[in-house]
Amino acid sequence: MSRTGLAVDPANRHLIELLTGISSGIASVNDLTGFAREIERALDELCDAEYIALYLWDFEAGRLRTFAGRGFTPEERAEAERTAWDRHPGSVFREPRLLHVPDVLLDQDRQTQNSARSFIVRSRLFMPVMCRDEVLGVIGLASGTPNRFTDGDIAVLGFISRLTGVVYRQLLDRIERRRAETSLATTARRLRLVVGSLPIALLSLDPTTRRISLAEGAGFGQLGLDPVLCLGVPADEALAGFPALSDAVERAVRGEAVAEQLAMRERVISFQAAAHRGGELTVLLFDITDLRRALDELTVANNDLQQARDQAIEATRAKSSFLAAMSHELRTPLNAIIGYTELLLEEHAALASPGFAADLERVAGAARHLLGLISDVLDLSKIEAGKFAIHPEDIDLAALLASIDAACRPGQQRGGNHFVLDVPDPLPALRADATALRGILINLLGNAHKFTNHGTVSLQIRELVEAGARRVEFTVADTGIGMSEPQLRRIFDNFTQADASIARRFGGTGLGLAITLNLVQLMGGDIAVTSEPGIGSTFTFWLPGVPE
């Protein structure tokens, strides 16, 4: 029998007409609201069920949403959506399959669950909504009548679910494409505003016709060009007033890699060109006149600063070398003055008048003070000139401490201070420059006694092991006048004391702590200080210990 001779049952013809109309209606929608309305109408016409629900996956929210339904109150529909993932819709979505429960009361496989709604359900039918292999949702039917759904209902629901999946995926793609186009248009608009406000000139041209297809940027105004008038015009014609620029564009069109600075009238322009994969050439112009001028001025200033720095370094080096070389010549006369003065006091003290002896004591004291000042300056000069040599040796700490105590005793007695020595037994082994270490301790203890009146000065020695390395730590603490935070930041600077009033009251060159810092570091250690006004100061320095 020919195809034209087939007889179509009136019921089937009606179904075919319904499916054709529904397919046409669903395929014609352009938004999710219209889509949900068409699906609901199709389910109403094709599925004779009291309760119908269409759950689709909301990619933005990351959950199943009820897009269409029938037989629900608004409260029941909201509850169905809230519990969808944990009930049949979620189960079918996670494991795509047909779920048909003919009679809930006879469900031996326990495929069903208690309804989240108030009506009584006896039969259920769930079908996954898919597009190719992607699961997009679930269609659910329910009835209060057992064995309500036939094979015909399942076939019709399968057709609707497949059609729903295809159209939903198309809608999602269309919505995403519109969003992308909107985002791209917004980005392009913002980019155009940004480029239009920058002091650059951006142009593109076809390498074959040499015509300009894009002209953007405030830099065109700096060149005296109108970007609108440049569009569609050959580059050599639009840039006729700028021979250097036209030549650079021509070379870039021929395939040369051009990135250079062009002198254009009184301006300096940075020129860069790049060819796109499609062949179109993009040129970026940037006015760097002010930048070049600033760089030139900065170069001149840097050269002047470098020359001044070199001169200062050379002057400092010459000063330090001179003072270091003059060490013997300056100290020898002072030692002679001190020696002869002490000799006169020793040999003629009995015959001299009390006033004469006091005068000799003042001469000797002044000479010793001057020798100390000169020694500080000369030591610092030697350090700066790199001529201060360290001579490490095994140090007898007990003998060193005894000599230090004798040297600091006069200062202790003048201040009326109590001295506390806290050392371990036995004393730690130490290899360092004995003279340098003695000078460091005398300086720190002398300062402690000088700035403390009827208080306590202490020296503590400890041997520590950190990260497998031994070190000997010395701590000099006092209960004297102390220092503020701003004063602490400057005390290790050359020729610096805490403040002018302290310099006037206690005297000194302000070099002692600077020399101390340098000596400690020359021997491989470091020094730190903490202090509080009116409470006192604590200086802590360490030197490398003797390895086991």
C-alpha positions as CSV (number, residue, x, y, z in Angstrom):
1,M,0.0,0.0,0.0
2,S,1.3,3.4,-0.9
3,R,2.0,6.0,1.8
4,T,-0.8,8.2,0.5
5,G,-3.2,5.3,1.0
6,L,-2.5,4.9,4.7
7,A,-5.6,5.4,6.9
8,V,-5.0,7.5,10.0
9,D,-7.1,7.0,13.0
10,P,-8.9,10.2,14.0
11,A,-7.5,10.0,17.6
12,N,-4.0,9.7,16.2
13,R,-4.6,12.5,13.8
14,H,-5.7,14.7,16.6
15,L,-2.6,13.7,18.7
16,I,-0.4,14.4,15.7
17,E,-2.0,17.8,15.2
18,L,-1.6,18.6,18.9
19,L,2.1,17.6,18.9
20,T,2.7,19.6,15.8
21,G,1.1,22.7,17.3
22,I,2.8,22.2,20.6
23,S,6.2,21.7,18.9
24,S,5.7,24.9,16.9
25,G,4.6,26.9,19.9
26,I,7.5,25.7,22.1
27,A,10.1,26.3,19.3
28,S,8.9,29.8,18.8
29,V,9.4,31.2,22.3
30,N,12.3,33.6,23.0
31,D,12.3,33.8,26.8
32,L,12.0,31.5,29.8
33,T,8.6,32.9,30.9
34,G,7.0,32.1,27.5
35,F,8.8,28.8,27.4
36,A,7.4,27.7,30.8
37,R,3.9,28.8,29.7
38,E,4.1,26.7,26.5
39,I,5.4,23.6,28.3
40,E,2.6,23.9,30.9
41,R,0.0,24.2,28.1
42,A,1.4,21.2,26.4
43,L,1.3,19.1,29.5
44,D,-2.2,20.2,30.2
45,E,-3.4,19.1,26.7
46,L,-1.4,15.9,26.4
47,C,-1.2,14.5,30.0
48,D,-4.4,13.8,31.8
49,A,-3.0,14.1,35.3
50,E,-4.2,16.0,38.3
51,Y,-0.8,17.2,39.3
52,I,2.0,18.3,36.9
53,A,5.4,19.8,37.6
54,L,8.3,20.9,35.4
55,Y,11.7,21.2,37.3
56,L,14.6,22.7,35.3
57,W,18.1,23.3,36.5
58,D,18.9,26.9,37.3
59,F,22.6,27.2,36.4
60,E,23.0,30.6,38.1
61,A,21.3,29.5,41.4
62,G,22.7,25.9,41.2
63,R,19.4,24.2,42.0
64,L,16.3,22.7,40.6
65,R,13.5,25.2,40.1
66,T,9.7,24.7,39.5
67,F,9.2,26.4,36.1
68,A,5.6,25.1,35.5
69,G,3.0,23.2,37.4
70,R,-0.7,22.4,37.8
71,G,-2.7,21.2,40.8
72,F,-0.5,23.1,43.4
73,T,-1.4,25.9,45.7
74,P,1.3,28.6,45.7
75,E,2.5,27.3,49.1
76,E,2.6,23.7,47.9
77,R,4.5,24.8,44.8
78,A,7.1,26.6,46.9
79,E,7.5,23.6,49.1
80,A,7.8,21.2,46.1
81,E,10.7,23.4,44.8
82,R,12.4,23.6,48.2
83,T,12.3,19.8,48.7
84,A,12.9,18.8,45.0
85,W,16.5,17.8,45.3
86,D,15.9,15.4,48.2
87,R,12.9,13.8,46.6
88,H,12.0,12.1,43.3
89,P,12.9,15.1,41.0
90,G,16.4,15.2,42.5
91,S,16.8,11.4,42.3
92,V,15.8,11.3,38.6
93,F,18.0,14.3,37.8
94,R,21.1,12.7,39.5
95,E,20.5,9.3,37.9
96,P,18.6,10.0,34.6
97,R,15.9,7.3,34.2
98,L,12.1,6.8,33.9
99,L,10.6,6.4,37.3
100,H,7.1,5.0,37.2
101,V,5.2,4.0,40.4
102,P,1.8,2.6,39.2
103,D,0.4,2.3,42.8
104,V,2.1,3.9,45.8
105,L,0.4,1.4,48.1
106,L,1.9,-1.5,46.2
107,D,5.4,0.0,45.8
108,Q,7.4,-3.0,47.0
109,D,10.7,-1.5,45.8
110,R,10.1,1.6,47.9
111,Q,10.7,3.9,44.9
112,T,8.4,6.6,46.3
113,Q,8.4,8.8,49.3
114,N,5.8,10.6,51.3
115,S,4.4,13.6,49.5
116,A,5.4,17.0,50.6
117,R,1.9,18.3,49.7
118,S,-1.5,17.9,51.2
119,F,-3.2,15.9,48.5
120,I,-3.2,12.1,48.3
121,V,-1.1,10.5,45.5
122,R,-1.6,6.9,44.3
123,S,0.5,6.9,41.0
124,R,3.6,8.8,39.9
125,L,5.6,9.3,36.7
126,F,8.9,11.1,36.4
127,M,10.9,11.6,33.2
128,P,14.4,13.3,32.9
129,V,14.6,16.4,30.6
130,M,17.7,15.9,28.4
131,C,19.5,17.4,25.5
132,R,21.9,14.9,24.1
133,D,23.7,13.6,27.2
134,E,23.1,16.7,29.3
135,V,20.5,16.4,32.0
136,L,18.6,19.7,32.3
137,G,15.6,18.9,34.4
138,V,12.7,16.6,35.3
139,I,9.0,16.4,34.4
140,G,6.8,14.9,37.1
141,L,3.1,13.7,36.9
142,A,1.0,12.5,39.8
143,S,-2.5,11.3,40.2
144,G,-4.8,10.2,43.0
145,T,-5.9,7.2,40.8
146,P,-3.8,4.1,40.9
147,N,-2.4,2.7,37.6
148,R,-3.3,6.0,36.0
149,F,-0.4,6.3,33.5
150,T,-0.3,4.1,30.4
151,D,2.4,3.3,27.9
152,G,0.9,6.0,25.6
153,D,1.3,8.6,28.4
154,I,4.9,7.5,28.9
155,A,5.6,7.9,25.1
156,V,3.9,11.3,25.0
157,L,5.8,12.5,28.1
158,G,9.1,11.2,26.5
159,F,8.4,13.3,23.4
160,I,7.7,16.4,25.5
161,S,10.7,15.9,27.7
162,R,13.0,15.6,24.7
163,L,11.5,18.6,23.0
164,T,11.7,20.5,26.3
165,G,15.4,19.7,26.6
166,V,16.3,20.8,23.1
167,V,14.4,24.1,23.4
168,Y,15.7,24.8,26.9
169,R,19.3,24.3,25.9
170,Q,18.7,26.6,22.9
171,L,17.2,29.2,25.1
172,L,20.1,29.0,27.6
173,D,22.6,29.3,24.7
174,R,20.7,32.3,23.3
175,I,20.5,34.0,26.7
176,E,24.2,33.4,27.3
177,R,25.0,34.7,23.8
178,R,23.0,37.9,24.4
179,R,24.7,38.4,27.8
180,A,28.1,37.9,26.1
181,E,27.2,40.4,23.4
182,T,25.9,42.9,25.9
183,S,29.1,42.5,28.0
184,L,31.2,42.8,24.9
185,A,29.4,45.9,23.8
186,T,29.7,47.4,27.3
187,T,33.4,46.6,27.4
188,A,33.9,48.1,23.9
189,R,32.1,51.2,25.0
190,R,34.2,51.5,28.1
191,L,37.3,50.9,26.2
192,R,36.4,53.5,23.7
193,L,35.8,56.0,26.5
194,V,39.2,55.1,28.1
195,V,41.1,55.3,24.8
196,G,39.3,58.5,24.0
197,S,40.5,60.1,27.2
198,L,44.2,58.9,27.0
199,P,46.9,61.0,25.4
200,I,47.4,58.4,22.7
201,A,46.4,58.0,19.1
202,L,45.3,54.5,18.0
203,L,44.7,53.7,14.4
204,S,44.3,50.6,12.3
205,L,44.5,50.3,8.5
206,D,44.2,47.7,5.8
207,P,47.7,46.9,4.5
208,T,46.4,46.5,1.0
209,T,44.4,49.7,0.5
210,R,46.3,51.7,3.2
211,R,42.9,53.1,4.3
212,I,42.4,53.9,8.0
213,S,39.6,51.8,9.5
214,L,40.0,52.9,13.2
215,A,41.1,56.2,14.7
216,E,40.6,56.7,18.4
217,G,42.4,58.7,21.2
218,A,42.9,62.2,22.5
219,G,46.4,62.1,20.9
220,F,45.0,63.0,17.5
221,G,44.1,66.4,18.9
222,Q,47.7,66.9,20.1
223,L,48.8,66.2,16.5
224,G,46.2,68.6,15.1
225,L,44.2,65.8,13.4
226,D,40.5,65.0,13.5
227,P,40.1,61.2,14.0
228,V,36.6,61.3,12.3
229,L,38.1,62.8,9.2
230,C,40.8,60.2,9.1
231,L,38.4,57.2,8.8
232,G,38.4,55.7,5.3
233,V,41.2,57.9,4.1
234,P,44.5,56.4,2.9
235,A,47.2,56.7,5.6
236,D,49.7,58.7,3.4
237,E,46.9,61.3,2.7
238,A,45.7,61.6,6.3
239,L,49.3,61.9,7.6
240,A,50.6,64.0,4.8
241,G,51.7,66.7,7.2
242,F,53.9,64.3,9.1
243,P,56.6,62.8,6.8
244,A,58.4,60.9,9.5
245,L,55.1,59.3,10.7
246,S,54.0,58.4,7.1
247,D,57.4,56.8,6.5
248,A,57.1,54.7,9.7
249,V,53.6,53.6,8.7
250,E,54.8,52.6,5.2
251,R,57.7,50.6,6.6
252,A,55.3,48.8,9.1
253,V,53.0,48.0,6.2
254,R,55.9,46.4,4.3
255,G,56.3,44.0,7.3
256,E,59.1,45.7,9.2
257,A,59.0,45.6,13.0
258,V,58.9,49.3,13.8
259,A,59.1,50.6,17.4
260,E,60.9,54.0,17.6
261,Q,60.7,57.6,18.7
262,L,59.9,60.2,16.0
263,A,60.7,63.9,16.1
264,M,57.5,65.6,14.9
265,R,57.8,69.4,14.8
266,E,58.3,70.3,18.5
267,R,57.1,67.0,19.8
268,V,58.6,63.6,20.4
269,I,56.2,60.7,19.5
270,S,56.6,57.0,20.5
271,F,55.6,54.9,17.5
272,Q,54.7,51.2,17.7
273,A,53.1,49.0,15.1
274,A,51.8,45.5,15.2
275,A,50.1,43.3,12.5
276,H,47.1,41.3,13.4
277,R,46.6,37.7,12.3
278,G,44.1,38.8,9.8
279,G,46.6,41.2,8.3
280,E,45.3,44.5,9.6
281,L,47.9,46.8,11.0
282,T,47.5,48.6,14.3
283,V,49.6,51.7,15.1
284,L,49.9,53.2,18.6
285,L,51.2,56.8,18.9
286,F,52.1,58.3,22.3
287,D,53.4,61.8,23.0
288,I,56.5,61.4,25.2
289,T,57.7,65.0,24.9
290,D,57.2,65.8,28.6
291,L,58.5,62.4,29.6
292,R,61.7,62.8,27.6
293,R,62.2,66.3,29.0
294,A,61.7,65.0,32.6
295,L,64.1,62.1,31.9
296,D,66.7,64.4,30.6
297,E,66.4,66.6,33.6
298,L,66.5,63.5,35.9
299,T,69.6,62.3,34.1
300,V,71.4,65.7,34.6
301,A,70.3,65.7,38.3
302,N,71.6,62.1,38.8
303,N,74.9,62.9,37.2
304,D,75.3,66.0,39.5
305,L,74.3,63.9,42.5
306,Q,76.7,61.1,41.5
307,Q,79.5,63.6,41.0
308,A,78.8,65.3,44.4
309,R,78.7,61.8,46.1
310,D,82.0,60.8,44.5
311,Q,83.6,64.1,45.7
312,A,82.2,63.6,49.3
313,I,83.4,60.0,49.4
314,E,86.8,61.1,48.2
315,A,86.9,63.9,50.8
316,T,85.9,61.5,53.5
317,R,88.5,58.9,52.4
318,A,91.2,61.6,52.4
319,K,90.2,62.9,55.8
320,S,90.1,59.4,57.3
321,S,93.5,58.5,55.7
322,F,95.0,61.7,57.0
323,L,93.8,61.2,60.6
324,A,94.8,57.6,60.6
325,A,98.3,58.5,59.4
326,M,98.5,61.3,62.1
327,S,97.7,58.9,64.9
328,H,101.3,58.6,66.2
329,E,102.1,62.3,65.7
330,L,99.0,63.4,67.7
331,R,99.2,61.0,70.6
332,T,103.0,61.1,71.3
333,P,103.1,64.8,72.5
334,L,100.0,64.2,74.7
335,N,101.5,61.1,76.2
336,A,104.7,63.1,76.9
337,I,102.7,65.9,78.6
338,I,100.8,63.4,80.8
339,G,104.1,61.5,81.6
340,Y,106.1,64.6,82.6
341,T,103.2,66.0,84.6
342,E,102.8,62.8,86.6
343,L,106.6,62.7,87.1
344,L,106.6,66.2,88.5
345,L,103.8,65.3,90.8
346,E,105.6,62.2,92.0
347,E,109.0,63.8,92.5
348,H,108.1,67.2,93.8
349,A,104.8,66.7,95.5
350,A,106.3,67.1,99.0
351,L,108.1,70.4,98.1
352,A,105.4,71.9,95.9
353,S,102.7,74.2,97.3
354,P,99.1,72.8,97.4
355,G,98.0,75.2,94.6
356,F,100.9,74.1,92.4
357,A,100.1,70.4,92.8
358,A,96.4,71.0,92.0
359,D,97.5,72.9,88.9
360,L,99.6,69.9,87.8
361,E,96.6,67.6,88.4
362,R,94.4,69.8,86.2
363,V,97.0,69.7,83.4
364,A,97.3,65.9,83.6
365,G,93.5,65.6,83.7
366,A,93.0,67.9,80.7
367,A,95.7,66.1,78.7
368,R,94.1,62.7,79.5
369,H,90.7,64.0,78.4
370,L,92.1,65.4,75.2
371,L,93.9,62.2,74.5
372,G,90.6,60.3,74.9
373,L,88.8,62.6,72.5
374,I,91.6,62.3,69.9
375,S,91.7,58.5,70.4
376,D,88.0,58.3,69.6
377,V,88.3,60.4,66.5
378,L,91.4,58.5,65.3
379,D,89.7,55.1,66.0
380,L,86.6,56.0,64.0
381,S,88.8,57.4,61.2
382,K,90.7,54.1,61.0
383,I,87.5,52.2,60.9
384,E,86.1,54.4,58.1
385,A,89.4,54.1,56.2
386,G,89.4,50.3,56.5
387,K,92.7,50.4,58.4
388,F,91.4,49.1,61.8
389,A,92.7,45.6,62.0
390,I,91.1,42.9,64.2
391,H,93.5,40.5,65.9
392,P,91.6,37.5,67.3
393,E,93.1,35.6,70.2
394,D,92.0,33.4,73.1
395,I,90.8,35.7,75.8
396,D,91.2,35.3,79.5
397,L,87.8,36.7,80.5
398,A,88.6,36.7,84.2
399,A,91.7,38.9,83.7
400,L,89.9,41.1,81.3
401,L,87.0,41.7,83.7
402,A,89.5,42.6,86.5
403,S,91.2,45.3,84.4
404,I,87.8,46.6,83.3
405,D,86.6,46.9,86.9
406,A,89.7,48.8,87.8
407,A,89.3,51.2,84.9
408,C,85.6,51.8,85.7
409,R,85.9,52.1,89.4
410,P,86.5,55.9,89.5
411,G,83.3,56.5,87.5
412,Q,81.4,54.1,89.8
413,Q,82.6,56.0,92.9
414,R,81.8,59.4,91.4
415,G,78.2,58.4,90.7
416,G,77.8,56.5,94.0
417,N,76.6,53.4,92.1
418,H,76.3,49.8,93.1
419,F,78.0,47.5,90.5
420,V,76.7,43.9,90.0
421,L,78.7,41.3,88.1
422,D,76.7,38.3,86.9
423,V,78.9,35.7,85.2
424,P,78.7,31.9,84.8
425,D,81.2,29.5,86.4
426,P,83.3,28.5,84.5
427,L,83.5,31.6,82.2
428,P,82.8,30.8,78.5
429,A,85.7,30.4,76.1
430,L,86.0,33.3,73.7
431,R,88.2,34.1,70.8
432,A,88.2,37.8,69.8
433,D,90.3,41.0,69.8
434,A,91.0,41.6,73.4
435,T,91.8,45.3,73.0
436,A,88.6,45.9,71.0
437,L,86.4,44.0,73.6
438,R,88.0,45.8,76.5
439,G,87.2,49.2,74.8
440,I,83.6,48.1,74.1
441,L,83.0,47.1,77.7
442,I,84.7,50.1,79.2
443,N,82.7,52.4,76.9
444,L,79.3,50.8,77.8
445,L,80.1,50.5,81.6
446,G,81.5,54.1,81.6
447,N,78.4,55.5,80.0
448,A,76.2,53.5,82.4
449,H,78.0,55.0,85.4
450,K,78.1,58.5,83.9
451,F,74.3,58.6,83.3
452,T,73.4,56.9,86.6
453,N,73.5,58.6,90.0
454,H,73.3,56.5,93.2
455,G,71.8,53.6,91.3
456,T,72.7,50.2,90.0
457,V,74.9,49.2,87.0
458,S,75.2,45.5,86.1
459,L,77.2,43.4,83.7
460,Q,75.9,39.9,82.8
461,I,77.6,37.4,80.6
462,R,75.9,34.3,79.1
463,E,76.8,31.6,76.6
464,L,74.0,30.7,74.2
465,V,73.6,28.1,71.5
466,E,71.3,28.9,68.6
467,A,70.9,26.8,65.4
468,G,74.0,24.8,66.5
469,A,76.2,27.9,66.7
470,R,77.7,29.2,70.0
471,R,77.8,32.8,71.0
472,V,78.7,34.8,74.0
473,E,76.2,37.5,75.1
474,F,77.2,40.6,77.2
475,T,74.4,42.7,78.8
476,V,75.2,46.1,80.4
477,A,72.1,47.5,82.3
478,D,71.7,50.6,84.4
479,T,69.0,52.5,86.4
480,G,70.0,55.9,85.0
481,I,68.2,58.6,83.1
482,G,67.2,56.4,80.2
483,M,66.3,57.5,76.6
484,S,63.2,58.1,74.5
485,E,62.4,56.3,71.3
486,P,63.6,59.2,69.0
487,Q,66.9,59.4,71.0
488,L,67.4,55.6,70.6
489,R,67.2,55.9,66.8
490,R,70.2,58.2,66.7
491,I,72.6,57.1,69.5
492,F,74.8,54.9,67.1
493,D,75.3,57.8,64.7
494,N,78.7,59.6,64.5
495,F,79.1,62.7,66.7
496,T,75.6,62.2,68.2
497,Q,74.3,62.1,71.7
498,A,70.8,61.8,73.0
499,D,70.2,65.5,73.0
500,A,72.0,68.9,73.4
501,S,71.3,69.1,77.1
502,I,73.0,65.8,77.8
503,A,76.0,66.9,75.7
504,R,76.3,70.1,77.8
505,R,75.9,68.3,81.1
506,F,78.0,65.2,80.6
507,G,80.4,66.2,77.7
508,G,81.9,63.8,75.2
509,T,82.3,63.6,71.4
510,G,79.3,61.4,70.7
511,L,81.6,58.8,69.1
512,G,81.8,56.1,71.7
513,L,78.7,54.2,70.7
514,A,79.4,54.6,67.0
515,I,82.9,53.0,67.6
516,T,81.4,50.3,69.8
517,L,78.9,49.3,67.0
518,N,81.7,49.2,64.4
519,L,84.0,47.1,66.7
520,V,81.2,44.6,67.5
521,Q,80.4,44.2,63.8
522,L,84.0,43.9,62.8
523,M,84.3,40.9,65.2
524,G,81.2,39.3,63.6
525,G,78.6,40.2,66.2
526,D,75.8,42.8,66.7
527,I,74.4,45.1,69.4
528,A,71.0,46.2,70.5
529,V,69.6,48.6,73.0
530,T,66.3,49.1,75.0
531,S,65.6,52.1,77.2
532,E,62.9,54.1,79.0
533,P,63.2,57.6,80.3
534,G,63.7,57.7,84.0
535,I,63.9,53.9,84.2
536,G,67.3,53.1,82.7
537,S,69.0,51.5,79.6
538,T,70.1,48.0,78.6
539,F,72.8,47.4,76.0
540,T,73.2,43.8,74.7
541,F,75.9,42.7,72.3
542,W,77.1,39.3,71.3
543,L,80.2,37.8,69.7
544,P,80.7,34.4,68.1
545,G,81.7,31.7,70.6
546,V,84.3,29.0,70.3
547,P,83.0,25.9,68.5
548,E,83.2,22.7,70.4
